[in-house]
C-alpha cells in the first residue's frame, strides 16, 4: 500500500457471535507489526475464551501501520462453526484481498477449539 516503500502489516482478529438479536463480542486481538514486508509471517498464538462455537465468526482485518491513518490491506470472515474445529489444529487458507486490479492476497491460519471442562459443583 505504501508508495515508494513496502507495507508495515499487522492483523486484527475480532470474535463475534452472530445472533439474530443481541450479537455478542468476545474481544479483539492484534499481531505485532512486521516492518517493510509484503509477505509477513507472524507465527503468533492467540486464544479467545468462548462458551461454544455456535454462530461464532472470526473477522480478520489486515492493515498497514502508518503514522496518521492505517491503510486497509484486506479482510475476511470465517464462520468457525462450519470448520469442524477440535483440539487438533487444522490449516485454513482464505483470500483477504478483494481488490479487482491486483492479485488476491491470502492468509494462512492454524485453528483449534478446546471445550472448557465443566466445573465441578
TALINMO-V139745 format. One record per helix or strand of 3 or more residues. SS is the DSSP state (a for helix, b for strand). FROM is the first residue (numbers start at 1). TO is the last residue. If there is no record, write none. Layout:
BEGIN
SS|FROM|TO, SS|FROM|TO
END
This chain:
BEGIN
b|8|17, b|24|30, b|56|64, b|71|79, a|80|82, b|90|95, b|106|111
END
